[in-house]
């Protein structure tokens, strides 16, 4: 049980860790793909915007703005074009720069332009000077994030780059993504801590559960030993009672033949005590039980007389009906023990003046049936299984072990025991054993009775 539980907990822990790790990896990959996709889309849009604006500016007019021959009219036209373009494309700013990334129309050097220019690598510089576009990475300026793209204004005649158009867009989403990334890092850290705690909790619970299981197993062993000891004590009372009864009857009888018969009971019951103790010592190994053929139809009247025939008054309290049958296969002592336990219980609950009926008959060709009927208050259906539990009893002074021992012995012999209503009032216990030579055990093959009837 412990190994299965530990394996199950281990599987749950591994699956939980795997799920936690998978969620974090998938989230990280999805987050990176999402940010890269946004950056890529913004870069493509800015590149297209820069190329479109650069294509709309006349290189000659751009040259007159940057060169020594400044043309105010060209300045106004290009300035209006850039303003309209910025508003139409939702750009943060648009600038026309010289090839050194300076804005010739600014009152003072544009530090933002210088920042963007510092992002240019050699390949970017060569691209702009060669008539190609360039896109900056996302960069931070103060508390805000931006991204720029630049495209050259190329001379139609010489193909030389006259000026550079720079467009810029707000990349504020990157700030939100950065904050989200910080949260994600904390989630990853928390997940790692949770994983460590989960593993630690599993290890602690495994160790604790093992100790609990060991204590529980030890307690169950003690309980089992206590039940076994109580059952043995209960069972040895029957042969001791027979020995006592035989000794008492010996004191009152002068018949030599009868005295010899009673004296024979005493060593037989002592031997039975020894067999009972030996049988219970191997109770944990029921396969070691040796079954022998027993003719109950011949033995039952003698068992009843020996156990419950101390005097005439005692004999009037029970009645035996025996039908001839085949021999049963059972432990050599268990049928006798079962009979004595059931009759003792029946006598305890049957009022004075009423009779306990004991019947033996063969049922079909497979089974022999012992029926002990009392005239007591009966046993409710809901309690008919519970009365077989150890220490459960419906009697004020009962030990709760008689029926438990009966079921244990009968089932060890391959038999079956049930409780039914007695048609005459009270309850009756039905015990079935397999007959010698039966091929199907207790499988129902038909009902019938044969033989002679003897009332004792």
N, C-alpha and C positions, 0 to 999 in steps of 0.2 A: 504493500500500500504506500509506504513511504517513498519507494523508488518511483512509482507511478506519479505520485503527487509532485515530487521534486522535478521529474521530467516535464510534467505539465506546466509547472511554474517557470521552468527554464525556457520552455517554448514560448510562453506568454512574454517573458522578459526579452527574449531575443526578437520576437515579432514587434514588441513595443519599441525597442531600440532601433530596429530596422525601419519601422514606420517613421519614427522621429527623425532619423538621419535622412530618409528619403524625402520627407516633407521639407526639411531645411535645404537639401540640395536642389530639389525642384523649385523651391521659392527663389533660391539664389540665382539659378539659371534663368528662370522666368524674369526676374528683376533685371538681370544684366541684358537679356535680349530686349526687354522693353525699353530700357534706357538707350541701348545702341540703336534701336529702331527709331526712337524719337530724334536722336542726334543725326542719324542718317537722313531722315526726312527733312529736318531743318537745314542741314547742309546742302541738300539737293535744291531746296527752295531758294536758299540764299545764293547759290551758284547761278541758278537760272535768272534770279533777279539782277545780280551783278552783270551777267552777260547781256541781259536785255537792256539795262541802262547804258552800259558801255557802247552797245550797238546803236543806241539812239543819240549819241553825242557826236557831233561833227569833229573829227580830229583837228581840222584847221582852227575851229573856234576854241577847242581845248588848248591848242598850242598858243593862241593869242592871249589866253588867260594866264598861262604859266610862263610864257616867254617875257621878253622885255617890252614887247608891243602890247600893252594891256588894252583890251577892248571892253569898255563898260557895257556896251550893248550885248556883247556875247556873254558877259558875266551874268547879266540879268536873265537872259534866255536860259542859260544852263542852270542858274540858281532856281528859277521857277520850275524847270523840268525836274530837277532833283527833289524839290519840295513836293510837287504833285506826285512824283513816283513814290516817295516815302509814305505819303498819306494813303495812296492807293494800295500799297503792298504791306501796310502796317509795320513799317520799319522804324526802328528807334532813331537811326540817323543815316544820312547819305552824305558822302564827301567825295570831292574830286581832288586828288593828291598828285604831287609830282613823283618822279621815280625814286625819290629818297623818302617817300612816305610823309612828306610835309604838306600841310595845308597852306598854300600861299596867301589865302585870304583871311586867315585867322590873325587876331590881334597879337596873340602870343602862342608859343609852341603848344600844340595839342598833345597833352601827356597820354591821353587815351590812344591816339594814333601811334604814338611811340611804343605804347604797351603792345598794341596789336602787331606793330612792325617787329618787335622783339620775338614774337612768336613765329616769325618767318624763318624757316630753315633754308639752307642753300638751295634745295630743290624748289622751294616755293619762290625764292627770288628769281631763279633761272626761269621758272614757269611764267612769271609775270613779264619778265623782260623778253620772253620768247613768244608772247602773245597768248598765253594760256591763263586760265583762272586758278584761283587758290582759295581754299577755305580754311579758316583758323579752327583750332579746337575750341571747345567751350571754355571760357575763362571768367574769372571773377573780378569785378571792379567794385570796390567798396563792399556793400552788402548784396549786390546784385550780380547776376550771371548773364553773360552775353555770348554771342557768336557772330563772327564776321566772315564776309566773303569779298574777294577782290577780283576785278577783271580789268585788263589793260584796254586803253583807248589807243588803237594802232593806226599809224599813218598809212593812208592808202598807197602812197607812192613808194616809200622806202620800207614799209613793214616794221618800222621802229615804234616802240612803245612811247607814246607822247605823254600820257597821263594814266593815272590809275583810279578807277572808281571803287570805292569801298562802301559796302552796305552792311548794316548791322541790325540784328534783331535781338529782342529780349528773350533770354533762355531761362526765365524764372522757374520753369518746370524743374530745371536742374537743381535749384535750391530745395524744392520740395522732395525731389528724389534723393538728395543728399541727406535730408532729415529722415526720410524713410529708410535710407541705407543705414543710418545710425541706429534707428529702431531695429532694423533687421539684425545688425551686429549684436545688439542686446538680446534679441530673440535667440540667435545662435548660441550666445554665451549661456543664456538661461536654459536652453535645450541641453547643452553639454552638462550643466550642473544637474538638471533633471535626470539625465541619463545616468550620471554618477550616483545620484541619490537612489534611482530605481535599482541599479545593480547592487548598491549597498543594502537597500531594503530587502531585496531578494536574498542576498547572502545572510542577512540577519534573520529573516523569517525562516529560511531553510534550516539554519542552525537551531533556532528556537523550536520550530515544528518537530525537528528530529528529537529534541529533548522531551517535548510534549508527548510524542508518539512512544518514546521509550518508557516514560512514566505511565502512560495509558496502558501499554502492553504489560508492564509490571503489575498494574492494578488489576487488569483483566486476568492475569495469571493467578493473582491472589484470590480474586473472586471465584475463578474456576476451581481452585483448590478448596476453597470454602464450600462451594456447592458439592464438589465430589465427596468431601468429608461428611457433609450433612446427609447426602444420599446414601453413602455407605452405612452411616449410623442408623438411618431409617431402615435399610434393608436387613441389617443383621438383627434387628428387633424381632423379625418374624421367626427365624429359626431358634432364637433364644426363647421366644414365647412357647414354641413347640416343645423345646427341651424342658422348660419349666412345667408345662402342662403334663408332659409324660412323667416327670418326676412326681408331681402331685398325684397323678392317677396311680402310680406304682404304690404309693402309701396306702391306698384304699382297696387295692385288688389283691386277693389271695390266690387267684387262678394262676398256676405256674406257666401255662401256655400263653395266657394274656400278658403276664409280666414279661416273658421273653420277647413278645412282640413289641411291647413298649420300650424295653431295654434296647431293642434294635434301632428304634427311632433316634435315640440319643447320639450314638456315633454317626448315624447318617446325617443328622442335622449339624453335627460338628464338622463333618466333611463338607457339607453344603456351605457352612460359614467360610471355610477355607476357600472353596471355589468362588464364593461371592467376592471375597477380598481379592483373589487373583484376577477375577473378571474385571473388577473396577480398576485394578492397577494397569490393565491394558486397555482401558476405555478409550484412550486417545488413538488406539490402533484397532478399529473395529474389524479390519480384515483378518485379524488373527483369531477371531472367534471361530470355534470349531462346532459345526452343526452336526447333530446326531438325529437318528430317527427315534421319535417318541410316540408311543401309543397313548394319547391322552384319554381316549375312551376307556382304557383299562386303568389308568393311573388316577384319574380325577376323583372318583369316590374315595379312594384311600387318602389322597391329599386333603380332602375336605374333612374327613373324619379325624385325621391326625392333627390338623391345624385348628379345627373348630368343634371337635366332638368331645370336649372334656367331660360333659355330663349330659343328661337327658334334656335339661332345660336349654342348653346351648344348641343341641341338635334340632330342637323344635323351631329354631329361628331361621333355618335355611332349608332349601329343597333343591335337589340335583336331578337333572334330566339328561341322560347320556344316550346318544345314538351311535351305533357302531360306525367307524370310519377308518380310513387309512391313517398311516403314521405321518406326523408332521416332521419337518426338518427345522430344528432350533437348537440353541444352546441347551445343554443338559439340565440346567437349573432354571432358566428364564421362564418357561411356562408355569412352573410351580410358584415362582416369585410373583409373576403377574396375577395368577389366580388369588393368592393370599392378599396381595395389595388391594385388588378390586373388591374382594369379599369384605375385607376390613372396612373399606370406605362405605360399602353398601350397608353393612351392619350399623355403622356409626350414624347414618342418616335415616334408617328405617325405624319407625316407632315401635314400641313394645307391642307384641301381639300380631305384628305383620311379619311376612316371610320374604326373605331374599331368595330369588330364583337364580340358579346357576345352570346353564344349558350348554351342551356341547353337541355339535352336529357337523356333518360334512356338507359343503355347498358346492355343487357341481363336482368336477373331477380334479379341480386345481387347489381347492382351499378347505381348511378346517376352521370352524367358527366357534369362538367362546363368547357367550352372552351372559353378563351379570346384571340382573335387574333389581333395583331397590324400590322402596315405597316412600322415598323422601320427598322433599319439595321440588325436586327436579333442578336442571341447570339451564338457564336462559341461553338461547342460541348465540347471543353476542359474547357469552363467556365461555363457550365450548372449546375455543382454541386457547384461551388464556389459562384454563385450569391445568393445561399441560406444561405451563411455564414453571420453573423452579421457584419455590417459596410462595406461590400464589395459591390461596385456599379460600373456599367459601365456608369452611367450618370454623367455629370459634376457637377450637383447640387443635386445629390441623397444622401440620408442618409444611404442607404445600409441596411435598416431594414424592408422594405415592404415585400420582398419575404421571409426573415427570419421569420417574424411574420406569414405569410401565411402557410409556412410549419409547424411551431409549432402548429398552431391552427388545421390544417387539420389532422396532425398525432395524435394529442390529441383526435380527434373525430374518430380515426380508419380509416382515409382516406389516400390518396396518391396524390402527386403532381409531375408533370414532365413538362419539357420544350421540345418543338418540333419545327421543321421548319414549318413556315406557307406556304402552297403551293402558295399563292398569293404574297409572299415576306414578310419578317419580321419573327416574332416568335409568337408562341402561347403557352399558359400555359394551361395544362389539369389538372383539379382537379377532383378526384373521391371520393365520399362518399358512405358508405354502405347504402342500402335501408332498410327501416323498414321491419322486417321479414326475412332479408337475413340470411342464415344459414352458409355461407362460407366466410363472409366478402368480401374481394376483390379478391377472387379466380376467375380466368377467367372461365366462364361457357358458353359463347357464345356471339354473338353480334346481335343487332337488334334494331329497332326503331319503336315506335308506337305512336299514338295520333295525334293531329292536330297541324298545324304550324301557329304561329301568329307573324307577323312582327310589331315591334313598332318603 
